[in-house]
C-alpha cells in the first residue's frame, strides 16, 4: 500500500479504537481499567495517520516535477479495512454458555472475605458467593437470603448453572465461575438468559468435569429474568 493508503488505515484503526473506548463497546474486548490506554492508543494512531499524510505532502512538494512516479497499490490490500469496519459496525456478543461449559472453573480461594451487612438480604456478586460457599463453607452466609446474578448454562445432563465470566485482562483470557442451582428452579431455562437468583447457602457441591475445580450450589427460592449488565464480565476475582 502507498503512504496515503497506510495513513487511511491508521486513521480508521484509531477512529475504531476511540469509538470503542468512548462507548461501552470496549467492554466486549478488554477490562474496564484499560479504557484510558485504549483511548490513548486511538489518539496516537490518528496522530500517526495525520503525520504520515503531512510528511508525504511535504515530500511531494519538494520533489522536482517529472521526477519519479507512484506505483498503485493492489486493490486487494483494501480488504484490511474490513475488520475495522466490523469493529465499528458490529458489536460481538459476550462469551456465554458455550464457552463456559468447555472451560474449567476459575474459582480461586480468596485471601479473605469482606464484612457483610448485619441484617437484611445480601446482594453479592456471583464470584463472591462462590468463594464463600466453596472455600468458606458458608460460615459467613449462614441461612441468610442471598441474591446473585449471572447467565444460565445447562450441561449435558440438564443441570443448570449460574455463570459469570471472570476477566483478567481481555475477553481472550476470560474464564467461568459457576454456581449450581438446586431447589425451586424455574421449569424452563434458556442458556445465556440472565437471571437474578434469590436463595440460601447449601453445602451441596460438585467438581467441574473440565478441570476438577469446585462448583458450589445455591438453594434457590426464587429467580427472575434480568437484563445483561453493561459490563458482562466480572473482574473482582483478581482484585
C-alpha angles and dihedrals in degrees: 000000000000122000095265091053091047090052090050092053091047090050093049092048091050091047090050091053092048091048091052093044096047092050132042091263092097090065088072090063112028140016119276093250092065094063095101091051091048092052092046090051091052092051092048092050093049090048089050090051092051091047091050092053092046095050091045091051091047092049090050092054092050094048113096116248114268094017117125129346136231123251113220114236120240109268091226088070089073088071084082086076094062096078088051092053089048090053091052100040105031123053110205117227119252117256111275145171096320092061094037095058093048095050128067120245116275094205111142131187107262122231090233144332128257116237114266128218112274095237144004129056117319121233105200132169111248095248091055093050092047092052094048091047099044102036104017091046089226094289092134091046104046111170096322122134112260129195119204132166134207143122125286124252125180121202125213092276092051095252108153123226133186109222142189122185109232113219126209101173113329141356091270091070098039114135129187130249109200134200119188120227123226134158121038097012117176109259094233121043126175120203114251092021111136116233136182106215125200116200149113136264118277128186090226114118142153139197122259106249090217101056106357093247121150121271112191123200135224124215101235119219096166142357134191130185115250135183118265110263121253088249106041094187128079119225099174095094094072099038 
